[in-house]
Amino acid sequence: MEFERIDLEKHQEQVIQFRKDSFKVGFGNIAGFGEEETYLSWLEQKMSLFPEGFVLVKNDGEYVGQLELTIREYEGRNIGYINLYYLTPEMRGQGIGKELHRYAIQFFQKNNVTAFHLRVSPTNIAAINFYHKLGMEEVGVELDGKVIRMRGHL
């Protein structure tokens, strides 16, 4: 498994495809994705701040996943934030998510945070179960019930 920094000139179509699929898996459709240009602009801005946090996952020369990791403020302190954990359908359920998680933990440790959060669709039971296995806990429901905030500790 390799982690390659996202290069928008080279990987634009790939990151859009993966992000859209993550919406399909999590919410059942891509309605919440919005405009591609808006996503690419957000990605470019965040990558300039956290270049090591935005990577594609490569296995045997093929892109099979994507991570989007940042540091943000939450309730008056800095936390790690997982904007996206993504694996292609054929790579799910094979233990590879744990490798993505190890990468994320290393990123957060380098950035001196002791907690990290993410949001997940309440209908994405497989993801919620995976996060629980990683030791994460549910904090509460947000965005009028559209997502559950979860947190983990380093």
C-alpha positions as CSV (number, residue, x, y, z in Angstrom):
1,M,0.0,0.0,0.0
2,E,1.3,3.4,-1.0
3,F,0.1,6.9,-0.1
4,E,0.6,9.5,-2.8
5,R,0.0,13.2,-2.3
6,I,-2.9,14.5,-4.4
7,D,-1.8,16.5,-7.4
8,L,-4.9,18.2,-8.7
9,E,-3.5,18.5,-12.3
10,K,-2.8,14.8,-12.3
11,H,-5.6,13.4,-10.1
12,Q,-8.6,15.8,-10.6
13,E,-10.9,13.2,-12.2
14,Q,-9.9,10.5,-9.7
15,V,-10.6,12.6,-6.6
16,I,-13.9,13.7,-8.0
17,Q,-14.9,10.1,-8.8
18,F,-13.9,8.9,-5.3
19,R,-15.6,11.8,-3.5
20,K,-18.8,11.3,-5.4
21,D,-18.8,7.6,-4.7
22,S,-18.3,8.3,-1.0
23,F,-21.6,10.3,-1.1
24,K,-23.4,7.4,-2.9
25,V,-22.2,5.0,-0.3
26,G,-22.8,7.2,2.7
27,F,-26.1,9.0,1.7
28,G,-27.5,6.9,-1.1
29,N,-26.9,9.5,-3.8
30,I,-24.6,12.4,-4.8
31,A,-27.1,15.2,-4.2
32,G,-25.1,16.6,-1.3
33,F,-21.8,16.6,-3.3
34,G,-22.6,20.0,-4.9
35,E,-20.5,21.5,-7.7
36,E,-17.2,19.9,-8.8
37,E,-15.5,23.3,-9.0
38,T,-16.5,24.1,-5.4
39,Y,-15.0,20.8,-4.2
40,L,-11.8,21.3,-6.2
41,S,-11.4,24.8,-4.8
42,W,-11.9,23.6,-1.3
43,L,-9.5,20.7,-1.9
44,E,-6.8,23.1,-3.3
45,Q,-7.2,25.5,-0.3
46,K,-7.0,22.7,2.3
47,M,-4.1,20.9,0.5
48,S,-2.1,24.1,0.7
49,L,-2.4,24.0,4.5
50,F,-2.1,20.2,5.0
51,P,-0.4,18.7,1.9
52,E,0.4,15.4,3.7
53,G,-3.2,15.1,4.8
54,F,-4.5,14.7,1.2
55,V,-3.4,11.5,-0.3
56,L,-4.6,8.8,-2.8
57,V,-4.1,5.2,-1.7
58,K,-2.3,3.0,-4.3
59,N,-2.3,-0.8,-4.4
60,D,-0.4,-2.7,-7.1
61,G,-0.2,0.5,-9.2
62,E,-3.9,1.2,-9.0
63,Y,-5.7,4.0,-7.0
64,V,-8.0,2.3,-4.5
65,G,-8.7,4.9,-1.9
66,Q,-8.4,8.5,-0.7
67,L,-7.8,10.3,2.6
68,E,-8.5,13.9,3.4
69,L,-7.2,14.9,6.8
70,T,-7.0,18.4,8.4
71,I,-6.6,20.1,11.8
72,R,-9.4,22.4,12.9
73,E,-10.7,24.0,16.0
74,Y,-13.5,22.3,17.9
75,E,-14.9,23.6,21.2
76,G,-11.8,25.8,21.8
77,R,-9.1,23.3,21.0
78,N,-7.4,21.9,17.9
79,I,-8.4,18.5,16.8
80,G,-7.6,16.2,13.9
81,Y,-10.5,16.0,11.4
82,I,-11.1,13.2,8.9
83,N,-12.9,14.7,6.0
84,L,-12.8,11.5,4.0
85,Y,-11.9,7.9,4.4
86,Y,-12.5,6.2,1.1
87,L,-11.8,2.8,-0.4
88,T,-13.1,1.5,-3.7
89,P,-15.9,-1.2,-3.4
90,E,-13.6,-4.1,-4.2
91,M,-11.1,-3.1,-1.5
92,R,-13.6,-2.7,1.4
93,G,-13.8,-5.3,4.1
94,Q,-10.2,-6.6,3.5
95,G,-8.6,-4.8,6.5
96,I,-7.1,-2.1,4.3
97,G,-9.1,0.6,6.2
98,K,-6.8,-0.1,9.2
99,E,-3.8,1.0,7.1
100,L,-5.6,4.2,6.2
101,H,-6.3,4.7,9.9
102,R,-2.6,4.2,10.8
103,Y,-1.7,6.9,8.2
104,A,-4.3,9.2,9.8
105,I,-3.0,8.6,13.3
106,Q,0.6,9.4,12.2
107,F,-0.6,12.6,10.5
108,F,-2.4,13.7,13.7
109,Q,0.5,12.8,15.9
110,K,2.8,14.9,13.7
111,N,0.4,17.8,14.1
112,N,0.3,17.5,17.9
113,V,-3.4,16.8,18.4
114,T,-4.7,14.3,20.9
115,A,-8.2,13.8,19.5
116,F,-9.7,13.5,16.1
117,H,-13.3,13.6,14.7
118,L,-15.3,12.7,11.7
119,R,-18.9,12.8,10.5
120,V,-20.7,9.8,9.1
121,S,-24.1,9.2,7.7
122,P,-26.4,7.4,10.1
123,T,-27.3,5.0,7.3
124,N,-23.7,4.0,6.7
125,I,-23.8,1.1,9.2
126,A,-20.6,-0.5,7.8
127,A,-18.6,2.7,8.4
128,I,-20.0,3.2,11.8
129,N,-19.1,-0.3,12.8
130,F,-15.6,0.1,11.4
131,Y,-15.1,3.3,13.4
132,H,-16.4,1.6,16.6
133,K,-13.8,-1.2,16.0
134,L,-11.1,1.5,15.8
135,G,-12.2,2.7,19.3
136,M,-14.1,5.7,18.2
137,E,-17.3,6.9,20.0
138,E,-20.4,8.7,18.9
139,V,-20.5,12.3,20.1
140,G,-24.0,13.2,18.8
141,V,-26.2,13.9,15.8
142,E,-25.5,17.0,13.7
143,L,-26.9,18.8,10.7
144,D,-30.5,18.0,11.5
145,G,-29.8,14.3,11.7
146,K,-27.9,14.0,8.5
147,V,-24.7,13.0,10.2
148,I,-23.3,11.5,13.4
149,R,-20.1,13.1,14.8
150,M,-17.6,10.5,16.1
151,R,-14.4,11.0,18.0
152,G,-11.2,9.1,18.7
153,H,-8.3,9.7,20.9
154,L,-4.6,9.2,20.3
